[in-house]
């Protein structure tokens, strides 16, 4: 038998024990790393149903720069509405401020209130 490592059965048992112990320690370390709280990081908030006034969205989309597929990430904006936003932006020019998005066909006050926490407009001079 051609063996690269010639371990005895006792040595193999010790080696397997050490590897298993190392894996358990690493798993515990990884789990504790995710479970510990960092006081400098604010907790991730998730809103269900209507938007909570204290809720901060996890991301914001610049409606002057974002392509349609990025706008689809916003709850309440589907593929058709995202395409209309981009088409409006291309035909009428860039948005000066977020409330200007209500000029896009299909975005009324109710939709605007739902999507406005996710939208921003960055002026071109920034």
Buried (B, 14 or more C-beta within 10 A) or exposed (E): EEEEEEEEEEEEEEEEEEEEEEEEEEEEEEEEEEEEEEEEEEEEEEEEEEBEEEEEBEEBBBBBEBEBEBBBEBEBBEEEBBBBBBEBBEEEEBBEEBEBBEEBEEBEEEBBEBBBBBBBBEEEEE
